[in-house]
Amino acid sequence: IKGSNYLETLSKVGRIVFDKTGTLTKGSFEVTEIRAEEIAEEEFIKLAALAESSSTHPIARSIVKAYGKEPDISQVENLTEISGHGVKAVISGREVAVGNDKLMENEGAEISGDCGNATETVIYVAVDKKYAGSIVISDRLKDNSKAAISALKDIGISDITLLTGDGEAAAKAVAEELGIDSVYARLLPGDKVDKLEEMLNNDNKKLAFAGDGINDAPVLSRADVGIAMGALGSDAAIEAADIVLMDDDPLKIPK
């Protein structure tokens, strides 16, 4: 706790806003399905892994892990990370884009086929601006997330919100399971700050934000009290936060 003033503010908090991945979920992603179209599955996962090879994002790491080999990064050129969308790279002369549906839209690649169930994250792949398939990734809720939300309600904090970059269906499924009433999905890092500003301007309630990722640093700074997950969290988030939970247990928040 970086100062007694934050404890003082914490006692007046009337609204808590949570990030989803790594905060309420374990952030330990696993590829559960590979759906290659037009190209062989082995080539498909190789291209996706090469494109994601330099990213430290847990989703990117899970794709590299699913490839099962050390990616040969000498094949990768012009790698660009597009915040809130995904990555693009030229791999052995082919233009590869790996990310969400917004990135596919930008590439002019039309998504076809099943898009996973509500609790899964689906990553799409385009090769030379043509849709090449998808990768289904699952993340699980932390053991204490439901108890934490319930305990917050017991101490009188009924205003609990979930902000996430995930799709609408996945975000709503998590919110429903945990008993969170309001949820805002498909948010880019800048959108999260805008949404927080909106909440801060709407009433005089003190607001706490709990998050873990590098994209959460601006939101952690803007909240009345920023709470970071210390074990899994990025250095930027830990630096920006007022309170750091060293074991990432959300049940410490109501405590």
Long-range contacts (C-beta under 8 A, 24 or more apart in sequence): 1-242, 1-243, 2-241, 2-242, 2-243, 2-244, 3-242, 6-225, 6-242, 6-243, 9-206, 9-224, 9-225, 10-208, 10-225, 10-243, 12-206, 13-157, 13-205, 13-206, 13-207, 13-208, 13-224, 13-225, 14-157, 14-159, 14-205, 14-206, 14-207, 15-157, 15-159, 15-160, 15-161, 15-199, 15-205, 15-206, 15-207, 15-208, 16-152, 16-157, 16-159, 16-160, 16-161, 16-207, 16-208, 16-209, 16-210, 16-253, 17-160, 17-161, 17-162, 17-163, 17-196, 17-199, 17-207, 17-208, 17-209, 17-210, 17-219, 17-223, 18-160, 18-161, 18-162, 18-163, 18-180, 18-209, 18-210, 18-211, 18-250, 19-163, 19-164, 19-192, 19-209, 19-210, 19-211, 19-212, 19-213, 19-216, 19-219, 20-162, 20-163, 20-164, 20-166, 20-171, 20-174, 21-58, 21-139, 21-164, 21-166, 21-212, 21-213, 22-58, 22-211, 22-212, 22-213, 22-229, 22-232, 22-233, 22-248, 23-210, 23-211, 23-212, 23-229, 23-250, 24-141, 24-142, 24-145, 24-148, 24-162, 24-174, 24-178, 24-250, 25-139, 25-140, 25-141, 25-142, 25-145, 25-174, 26-139, 26-140, 26-141, 26-142, 27-58, 27-139, 27-212, 27-232, 28-58, 28-139, 28-140, 29-58, 29-59, 29-61, 29-62, 29-121, 29-137, 29-138, 29-139, 30-62, 30-137, 30-138, 30-139, 31-62, 31-63, 31-65, 31-66, 31-135, 31-136, 31-137, 32-120, 32-136, 32-137, 32-138, 33-116, 33-135, 33-136, 34-66, 34-133, 34-135, 34-136, 35-113, 35-114, 35-133, 35-134, 35-135, 35-136, 36-132, 36-133, 37-112, 37-113, 37-131, 37-132, 37-133, 38-127, 38-130, 38-132, 38-133, 39-127, 39-132, 39-133, 44-125, 44-132, 44-133, 45-135, 46-71, 47-91, 47-94, 47-96, 47-125, 47-127, 47-132, 48-96, 48-98, 48-123, 48-125, 48-135, 50-75, 50-76, 50-89, 50-91, 50-96, 51-76, 51-79, 51-87, 51-88, 51-89, 51-91, 51-96, 51-97, 51-98, 52-87, 52-98, 54-79, 55-81, 55-87, 59-121, 59-123, 59-137, 60-87, 62-137, 63-98, 63-123, 63-135, 63-137, 66-135, 83-188, 83-189, 83-215, 84-165, 84-187, 84-188, 84-189, 84-191, 84-215, 86-123, 94-127, 94-128, 95-127, 95-128, 95-129, 96-125, 96-126, 96-127, 97-125, 97-126, 97-129, 98-123, 98-124, 98-125, 99-123, 99-124, 100-124, 100-165, 100-167, 101-167, 102-186, 104-131, 117-169, 118-169, 118-170, 118-172, 118-173, 119-170, 119-173, 119-174, 120-170, 121-166, 121-167, 121-170, 122-167, 141-174, 141-177, 141-178, 142-248, 142-249, 142-250, 144-249, 144-250, 144-251, 145-178, 145-250, 146-177, 146-178, 146-179, 147-251, 148-250, 148-251, 148-253, 148-254, 149-178, 149-179, 149-180, 150-179, 151-251, 151-254, 151-255, 152-253, 152-254, 153-179, 154-254, 155-254, 159-205, 161-199, 163-187, 163-192, 163-195, 163-196, 163-219, 165-189, 165-215, 189-215, 189-216, 189-218, 189-219, 190-218, 192-216, 192-218, 192-219, 193-218, 193-219, 193-222, 196-222, 196-223, 197-222, 200-224, 208-253, 210-250, 210-253, 211-237, 212-237, 212-248, 213-237, 216-240, 227-253
